[in-house]
């Protein structure tokens, strides 16, 4: 299946957000290896979790907006799938 130019941009943006989360988690691992205090580690884990939630919401939002510009026959099914994923999480 060919991915539209808009969807390629969406994926690239999402990939960058996920790379940021990975960087945060690598920092947390280093903090743990350095025996940093638990509260500091927990704060950073919470920040990583929030960043991942933000990336998820951004991907969902961008895809819903992208679907609204695609052909109507496909649009309805894609939106249903995205909403189903949102409800599961």
Secondary structure, 3 states (H helix, E strand, C coil): CCCCHHHHHHHHHHHHHHHHHHHHHHHHHHHHHCCCCHHHHHHHHHHHHHHHHHHHHHHHHHHHHHHCCCCHHHHHHHHHHHHHHHHHC
